[in-house]
Amino acid sequence: MTDQGTGESDPGGQALDGLGASGSRLRLLYVGNPTSVHVRRWAGFFAARGHEVHVAGLWDRQEADQSLPYAVHRLGRPITAVLPLIRLSRSLRPDLLHAHYLTHYGWIAWASRIHPFALTLWGSDVLVETRVSRLRRAWARKTLAGADLVTADSPDVVAAAIKLGANPARIHEIQFGVDTARFHPDAAPDELAGRLGIAGRRVIFAPRAITPLYRPLTLIQAVSEMNDAVLVGTLAGADRPHLDEVRRLAHLLGMDARLILVPNIPHEEIDAYYRLADVVVSIPSSDGTPVSILEALASGVPVVATDLPSVRPWLEAVRPDFLVPVDDPAATLRAIRSALDLTPVERAEIVARERRIALDRADQTMHMLAVETAYRELVGR
């Protein structure tokens, strides 16, 4: 699953002037979680481009943020959300409806019969959740077949979507991308290290949520004997029962003083956490292209990650030995050790390789402009 981010969202994205080659202003209606970093980045990007943007969320507790450059609407609960979405669409008359995440949001958008209908897949919605039941697979097939445009962030997600019914001519590999102007190599921030109480310590940064999918128990086992480093993670998006297991295991293995869990990393600080890190670790059992890995690449931080089809193309040209099997604490420990023991020359080489990959293949503006082109083509049809 593409990661949700490590804290508060970035509502604005990168501000750009103008509306593209055609100069026409689009009215875009997104259906997704308004608090998700990905939804807010997409919506913020196109609002900054000058388009009229609306985001419709499911849950009653979503609070409208008056500082956002787009409007937020509440649809209510999933079981009754289709009719409110239809009424909202009739009121707004959008040029295009775009759902983020196949399950729930994609289903609701498909059931509304609003067109043009675009759908962005996040990874686990296709790779994991469609395996739960026949009913979910059936809804997935109908939704994917009914979409006028589908975007996915890795070849394996594209292939899975086509197998489930997406039209190959309508699906595009598009990255969520990273702001390469903001995420860049720089010196470790002393102020943040002091605030966390880890000044002078080597830092392992785990930016993924504490849920079973991201294998935090495996990571705790891997680093439990590394007395010369601290593990920094986030409580944002944590699965509470699994978090309790993580804390119990960390206590059992004597890691209480070396496990730093930050309640919520504000998005305006997340780039500082990457610069603070000596190594970033992301070891889920299944994934799309993780934005956290793209941010680490742009920041020039060595990455230890699960050897998955969606991840391998990003990291194998940097250090293939930093790719590890799923649920293998010993291999994970060896890779983290190797990353921490890099010589200054080796680290500089990795920084250069990672930065070039981020600039060439992961720049957010490049990918969002490709989406804008796809929007215009779709509306034109």
C-alpha positions in Angstrom: 0.0 0.0 0.0 1.2 3.4 -0.8 1.9 5.0 2.5 -0.4 7.6 4.0 2.4 9.8 5.2 3.9 10.3 8.7 1.9 13.1 10.1 -0.1 16.1 9.1 -0.8 16.6 5.4 0.6 19.1 3.0 -2.4 20.9 1.6 -0.7 23.0 -0.9 1.7 21.0 -3.0 4.0 22.9 -5.3 2.5 26.2 -6.5 2.8 26.7 -10.3 1.6 29.5 -12.4 -0.9 29.1 -15.3 -3.3 26.4 -16.3 -1.3 24.5 -18.9 -1.2 24.7 -22.6 -5.0 25.0 -23.1 -5.4 27.7 -20.4 -8.9 26.3 -19.5 -9.9 26.0 -15.9 -11.2 22.6 -14.8 -13.6 21.9 -12.0 -12.4 18.7 -10.3 -14.3 16.7 -7.7 -12.1 14.2 -5.7 -13.7 11.4 -3.6 -11.3 10.3 -0.9 -10.1 10.7 2.7 -9.7 14.5 3.1 -7.1 14.0 5.8 -4.9 11.8 3.7 -1.6 13.3 2.7 -2.0 11.9 -0.9 -5.5 13.3 -1.4 -4.4 16.7 0.0 -1.3 16.8 -2.2 -3.2 16.0 -5.4 -6.0 18.5 -4.6 -3.6 21.1 -3.4 -1.4 20.8 -6.5 -4.3 21.3 -8.9 -5.8 24.1 -6.8 -2.4 25.8 -7.0 -2.5 25.3 -10.8 -5.7 27.5 -10.9 -8.3 24.8 -11.2 -11.5 24.7 -9.1 -11.1 21.8 -6.7 -13.5 20.0 -4.3 -12.8 17.0 -2.1 -15.7 14.8 -0.8 -15.0 12.6 2.2 -17.1 9.8 3.8 -16.9 10.4 7.5 -19.0 12.7 9.5 -16.0 13.8 11.6 -14.0 15.3 8.8 -13.5 19.0 9.7 -13.3 21.6 7.0 -10.0 23.5 7.1 -10.6 27.1 6.1 -6.9 27.4 5.2 -7.1 24.9 2.4 -7.1 26.1 -1.2 -10.1 23.9 -2.1 -13.5 23.0 -0.7 -14.2 20.0 1.5 -17.6 18.3 1.5 -18.9 15.6 3.8 -20.9 12.6 2.3 -21.7 10.8 5.6 -21.3 7.1 6.0 -20.2 4.6 3.3 -23.5 2.8 3.0 -25.4 6.0 2.3 -22.8 8.0 0.5 -23.8 7.4 -3.2 -26.8 9.7 -3.2 -25.1 12.6 -1.4 -22.3 12.3 -4.0 -24.8 12.4 -6.8 -26.5 15.5 -5.3 -23.1 17.2 -4.8 -22.2 16.5 -8.4 -25.5 17.9 -9.7 -24.8 21.0 -7.7 -21.1 21.5 -8.7 -21.3 20.1 -12.2 -17.6 19.0 -12.2 -15.7 18.3 -15.4 -14.3 15.1 -13.8 -14.8 12.9 -10.8 -11.6 11.3 -9.4 -11.7 8.7 -6.7 -8.6 7.8 -4.6 -8.5 4.2 -3.4 -10.3 1.3 -5.1 -12.3 0.0 -2.1 -15.0 2.2 -0.6 -14.1 5.5 -2.4 -13.8 3.8 -5.8 -16.9 1.7 -5.3 -19.0 4.8 -4.3 -17.7 6.8 -7.3 -18.5 3.9 -9.7 -22.0 3.4 -8.2 -22.8 7.1 -8.7 -22.5 6.6 -12.5 -20.8 10.0 -12.8 -18.5 10.4 -15.8 -15.8 11.1 -16.7 -14.6 8.9 -13.8 -10.9 8.6 -12.9 -9.6 6.2 -10.3 -6.2 6.2 -8.5 -5.0 2.9 -7.0 -2.8 2.9 -3.9 -1.4 -0.6 -3.8 -3.0 -2.7 -1.1 -6.5 -1.8 -2.3 -5.7 -4.0 -5.3 -3.0 -6.3 -4.1 -4.5 -7.2 -0.7 -8.0 -6.1 -0.1 -9.5 -7.7 -3.3 -8.4 -11.1 -2.0 -10.5 -10.8 1.1 -13.8 -12.0 -0.5 -15.5 -12.8 -3.8 -17.8 -9.8 -3.2 -14.9 -7.4 -2.9 -13.4 -8.8 -6.1 -16.7 -8.5 -7.9 -17.0 -4.8 -6.9 -13.4 -4.2 -7.9 -14.0 -5.7 -11.3 -17.0 -3.5 -11.9 -15.3 -0.4 -10.6 -12.1 -0.9 -12.6 -14.0 -1.8 -15.8 -16.2 1.3 -15.4 -13.4 3.8 -14.9 -12.5 6.1 -17.8 -9.0 6.6 -16.4 -7.0 4.5 -13.9 -3.6 5.5 -12.4 -1.3 3.2 -10.5 2.2 3.7 -9.2 4.0 0.5 -10.1 3.9 -2.2 -12.9 2.7 -4.9 -10.5 -0.3 -2.8 -9.4 -1.0 -2.0 -13.1 -0.9 -5.8 -14.0 -3.1 -6.7 -11.0 -5.6 -4.0 -12.0 -5.8 -5.3 -15.6 -6.2 -8.8 -14.4 -9.2 -7.6 -12.3 -10.8 -5.9 -15.3 -9.2 -2.5 -15.9 -9.0 -1.5 -19.6 -5.3 -1.6 -20.6 -5.8 1.4 -22.8 -7.1 3.5 -19.9 -4.5 2.7 -17.2 -1.4 4.8 -16.7 1.6 4.3 -14.4 1.8 7.6 -12.5 3.7 8.3 -9.3 2.4 10.3 -6.4 5.8 11.9 -6.6 8.0 13.9 -4.2 8.7 17.6 -4.0 12.4 17.4 -4.9 12.9 21.1 -4.1 11.9 20.5 -0.5 13.3 17.0 0.0 17.0 17.2 -0.7 20.3 16.2 1.0 21.4 18.5 3.8 23.1 18.4 7.2 21.3 16.7 10.1 19.2 19.2 12.0 20.8 19.6 15.5 17.6 21.3 16.9 15.4 18.2 16.1 18.0 15.8 17.4 18.1 17.8 20.7 14.4 17.9 20.9 14.1 14.1 20.5 17.0 13.6 23.0 19.1 11.7 20.5 21.9 14.1 19.8 25.1 12.2 18.8 23.2 8.9 18.2 22.9 7.1 15.0 19.3 7.1 13.8 17.2 4.4 12.1 14.0 6.1 10.8 10.9 4.0 10.2 8.4 6.3 8.5 5.6 3.7 8.0 2.6 3.3 10.2 2.7 0.8 13.0 0.3 -1.8 11.5 0.8 -5.5 10.7 1.3 -4.8 7.0 4.5 -2.8 7.7 6.1 -5.5 9.9 7.2 -3.4 12.9 7.7 -6.5 15.0 10.3 -7.8 12.5 12.1 -4.4 12.6 12.1 -4.5 16.5 13.6 -8.0 16.4 16.2 -6.9 13.8 17.5 -3.9 15.7 17.1 -5.1 19.3 20.9 -5.8 19.7 22.0 -2.5 18.1 22.9 -0.6 21.2 24.7 2.1 19.2 21.6 3.3 17.3 18.0 4.5 18.1 14.9 3.6 16.2 12.6 6.6 15.4 9.0 6.0 14.3 5.6 7.6 14.4 2.3 6.9 16.1 0.3 8.4 13.2 -2.0 5.8 11.7 -1.0 3.2 14.2 -3.1 0.1 14.8 -3.6 0.2 18.5 -3.6 -3.5 19.3 -0.5 -4.0 17.2 1.2 -0.9 18.8 0.7 -2.6 22.1 2.5 -5.7 20.8 5.3 -3.6 19.5 5.8 -1.9 22.9 5.7 -5.3 24.7 8.3 -6.8 22.4 10.5 -3.7 22.7 10.3 -3.8 26.5 11.0 -7.6 26.5 14.1 -7.0 24.3 15.4 -4.1 26.4 14.7 -1.4 23.7 12.6 1.0 25.7 15.3 3.7 25.8 16.2 3.2 22.1 12.6 3.3 20.6 11.4 6.9 20.0 7.8 7.0 18.8 6.7 10.5 17.9 3.0 11.1 18.4 2.5 13.0 15.1 5.2 14.3 12.8 3.9 17.6 11.3 4.4 17.6 7.5 6.4 20.8 7.7 9.0 18.9 9.7 9.1 15.5 7.9 12.0 16.5 5.6 14.1 17.2 8.7 13.4 13.7 10.0 14.9 12.3 6.7 18.0 14.5 7.1 18.3 13.3 10.7 18.3 9.7 9.6 21.4 7.6 8.9 19.2 4.9 7.3 15.5 4.7 6.4 13.7 1.3 6.8 10.5 0.2 5.0 9.8 -3.6 5.2 6.1 -4.2 4.5 4.8 -7.5 3.2 3.0 -5.8 0.2 3.3 -2.4 -1.3 2.8 0.0 -4.1 5.6 2.5 -4.7 6.0 4.0 -1.2 6.2 7.8 -1.1 8.4 7.5 1.9 11.0 5.7 -0.2 10.8 8.4 -2.8 11.3 11.1 -0.1 14.3 9.2 1.3 15.8 9.0 -2.2 15.3 12.7 -2.8 16.9 13.3 0.6 19.9 11.1 -0.2 19.4 8.7 2.8 20.3 5.0 2.4 17.2 2.9 2.3 16.7 -0.7 3.6 13.5 -2.1 2.1 11.6 -5.3 1.4 12.5 -6.8 -2.0 9.1 -6.3 -3.6 8.3 -5.8 -7.4 7.2 -2.2 -6.8 10.3 -1.3 -4.8 13.1 -3.2 -6.6 13.2 -0.8 -9.6 13.9 2.1 -7.3 16.6 0.6 -5.2 18.4 -2.1 -7.0 20.7 0.4 -8.9 21.6 2.0 -5.6 22.5 -0.9 -3.3 20.8 -4.3 -4.1 22.1 -5.7 -0.9 19.8 -3.3 1.0 16.8 -5.2 -0.4 15.7 -7.9 2.1 13.1 -10.7 2.2 9.8 -10.3 4.0 9.9 -11.1 7.7 13.6 -11.8 7.9 15.0 -10.1 10.9 18.6 -11.4 10.4 18.7 -10.1 6.8 17.2 -6.8 7.8 19.8 -6.4 10.6 22.7 -7.1 8.2 21.4 -4.6 5.7 20.9 -1.9 8.4 24.4 -2.6 9.7 25.9 -2.3 6.2 24.0 1.1 5.8 25.3 2.4 9.1 28.9 1.3 8.4 29.2 3.0 5.0 32.3 5.0 4.6 32.0 8.7 3.7 32.9 8.0 0.1 30.3 5.2 -0.2 27.6 7.3 1.4 28.4 10.2 -1.0 28.1 7.9 -3.9 24.7 6.7 -2.7 23.5 10.2 -2.1 24.4 11.1 -5.7 22.7 8.0 -7.2 19.5 8.4 -5.1 19.2 12.1 -5.9 19.5 11.5 -9.6 16.8 8.8 -9.5 14.5 11.1 -7.6 15.0 14.0 -10.1 14.7 11.8 -13.2 11.8 9.6 -12.1 10.0 10.7 -9.0 9.5 14.5 -9.3 5.9 15.3 -8.2 5.5 18.2 -10.7 6.4 16.0 -13.6 3.9 13.3 -12.7 1.1 15.7 -11.8 1.4 17.5 -15.1 1.1 14.2 -16.8 -2.2 13.7 -14.8 -3.4 17.2 -15.9 -2.8 16.2 -19.6 -4.8 13.0 -19.0 -7.6 15.0 -17.4 -7.8 17.3 -20.4 -7.8 14.4 -22.8 -10.6 12.7 -20.9 -12.7 15.9 -20.6 -12.1 16.5 -24.3 -13.6 13.1 -25.2 
